[in-house]
């Protein structure tokens, strides 16, 4: 059985997810957590840029 790179547990099926610009094969639970963390990081970055008056593109 394949092993998840996030938690180290064996999983029936792994999902490829981009994390910090790198593709990792994670189980469903770890993939969901990684997606949530990416969304939170993007939202917080947007708020900080708004406070600083940043008008450029990313």
HELIX and SHEET records of a PDB file:
HELIX    1   1 UNK A   28  UNK A   52  1                                  25    
SHEET    1   A 2 UNK A   2  UNK A   3  0                                        
SHEET    2   A 2 UNK A  10  UNK A  11 -1                                        
SHEET    1   B 2 UNK A  15  UNK A  19  0                                        
SHEET    2   B 2 UNK A  22  UNK A  26 -1                                        
END                                                                             
